[in-house]
Amino acid sequence: MPKSILLARQARSLAPVILVLFVLFPLSRDLHAQGTPPPARTFIGANVKNYADAVLAIMSYTAVPDVTTSSLSINNAGTGNPGFGQTQLGGGFTLSKSFPLYLEGTVAYSRYDPTFIATEGGQQRPIPTRWNTVSTTVGIGWDFPITDELRFRPILNGMVGRVASDLHIGQTVINERNDANLQFLDGGSLNAYGAGGSLMLDFEHYREHYEIDVELRATDIYLRSFGGSSQAVQGSATAQQVSLWARWRAPTGLTALERPLRYVLETAYSHYFGESAGVLGFNDLTSVGVGLELDSGRYPIIITRTRAMVRYVFGHNVHGVSFGFAISF
């Protein structure tokens, strides 16, 4: 398999996906007048243990190299502001046929913007929260040949990540600063690690006038939080998915850099299980794409192929367009 790095940007959803957790807990307030109790102040949706689980479930989408979620953005239909967005840079390769060690890695960034509600008597105030997630996943595997073109590849995966809030809640909204839930929301953070593995079937059928690549992959990675600024708030999630990816490459009849200019057709399907299923409003995503590939292998440079792709991504209540860019060594 040629060494490759995949960089995909943007996939804007045209459908509403609202991610809110509804749990109540009390907040204290001083009496306003002698003998008259003040209206209760509450903060809706702030069971942060459940919220930490949800954030890690969202992080599970970046735990595995996946074309369908390498770039994803979900917008709130009411405001037009993104409720969730992520970008992923990743790739994988086998060292050689004589030493078939497989290595892969991804680096991902995501942003999640749910809204909580602070209430006091009959008054309600929306409190938008903004959480930023950075994670990296590495994998090491070994290719076991079944035929000359088909290989079985078990992979061990490990992941580390960090979730941090850039929200600072004012004293006029929250007075109890010692509550672990509030510390977690108000500029809080947590770290996460993950461990698990994947099983992959890799089919490569290369001929002079066309090339076919197909990968079938099943992944199970357990994520758990640790450390962070709010030790009392911990979360866990499981990244479980099955994905199928296929690509067809063939010459266009044109030449560039003294090599044939190829067109590329691509399709991918991912189905999510466990905590990953439904957390963003869908259980599966499908991607179809078309692009061009420039072959620079005739020249003494490290990059042998450069590929640009346009993909249409769709699933239950979500669809959009993404643009991808990849290089091979």
Secondary structure, DSSP 8 states (H G I E B T S, - for coil): ---EEEEEE--B--S----------EE----SBTTB----EEEET--HHHHHHHHHHHHGGGSS--TTTSEEEEE-TTT--EEEEEEEEEEEEE--SSS-EEEEEEEEEEEE--EEEEEETTEEEEEE--EEEEEEEEEEEE-EESSSSEEEEEEEEEEEEEEEE-----TTT---TT-HHHHHHTT-EEEEEEEEEEEEEEEEEE-SS-EEEEEEEEEEEEEEEE-SS-TT---EEEEEEEEEEEEEEEEEEEEETTEEEEEEEEEEEEEEEGGGTTTTS-SEEEEEEEEEEEE-TTSSSS--EEEEEEEEEEETTEEEEEEEEEEE-
